[in-house]
Amino acid sequence: MIYSIFGFDYIFNIETYQMLLLAASLGLYLRLLLSLITHQYWLRNYSQYLVFSLLPITGYLITSVISTNIALSLGMVGALSIVRFRTPVKNPSELAIYFCLITIGIVVNVNPNIAVNFMIFVTFIVVATELFIIISKKFGINPFNYNSDENYYLSVSTKLENKNILQIDELLHISFEENFLYRFKSNDKDKLVEIKEMFNNESLISYSFDAPEN
């Protein structure tokens, strides 16, 4: 049936599906780890679920296809070189995470054992960093040299109420006239960028960042 429609014989390969599932699972685990441990709020939306599951399996498939064909490898490098980020990367850590996802897919194809060990070590790094921050704050140490006297402000106007925002410490107030208006305050602008990403782009009307007060 498939041959008569598409011109090739379909072969079910359980090992391929297992490796694809492993790559997607490791990607989603990384999203869960960063979302829960480091409170990366920008990861908590539907598009990021897709990114963290599709990037690793895409990397796996590309390396699987070109690994035994030098000519195809060179052609694929040329084809992929036209890909560009159309959306500016707001945070260097965001770019590093995307590289991690692609790396996971590549390494799963080469050696799944290394991929799993890589994620174990990433877990150790993330947890150790968060523990360092918590312990530092208890001793009154500011490990990242944020100036607590310089605060950034974020104002967001949206059509729909977002109840998840109510749990965020940076929230100053909410007002409602024709639309919902949220205002946030933090000495870390990256944190405000993460909060902004929690809003649904379809219902988002406008947003603005205010520089630190003098």
C-alpha positions, 0 to 999 in steps of 0.5 A: 500500500505504501509503496503504491502511493509513495514509491518505497517499502516501509520498514518498522524499526523499533530501535529508531523509535526507542532512540527518538523517544529517548532524545525527546524524553531527555529534552523534556526532562531538561525543560522540567529541570530548568522550569522547576529548579531554576524557575525559568518561567519562559519555558512554561508554555506550549511552544517550549514543549514543542521546542524541547521535544522536537530539537533533540529528535531533529538532531538525532535524525540529521546525524543518523542520515548523514553519518555514513554519507560524506557527500550528503553531510556536506550538502546538509551543512550547506542547506542548514547554513541558511537557517537563521534566528528570526527572533533575537535571543534575549538571554545567552542562557537561552542560546546555550539551552538550544545548543544543549538540545541539539547536542542531546540529539546528536549524542543519542545517535552516537552513544545513548549512554553518554547522553544519559550521563550528560543529563545526570551531570547537567542535573548536578550543575543546576542543583548545585548552582541553586543550592549555592544561591540559597546558601549565599543568600542566607549568609547575606552574600549576593553571588551575582552582584545585583544592585538591590538599589537599582530596580527594573519595572515591567508593565504588561497589558493583556486581554485575559487574566493570568492566574499563574502570575499571582504566585510571583514575588515580583508582582507589584499590582494588577488593575483592570479597566478595559484590559488587565494591566500587570506591573512587576519590579525586580533588580534582575531584568532577565527575570522580568523577561522570563515573566513576560514570556509567561503571557499568551502572545495572542492575548498580549496587547503591549508591554514595556520595560522601565530603566532603573531609577536614579 
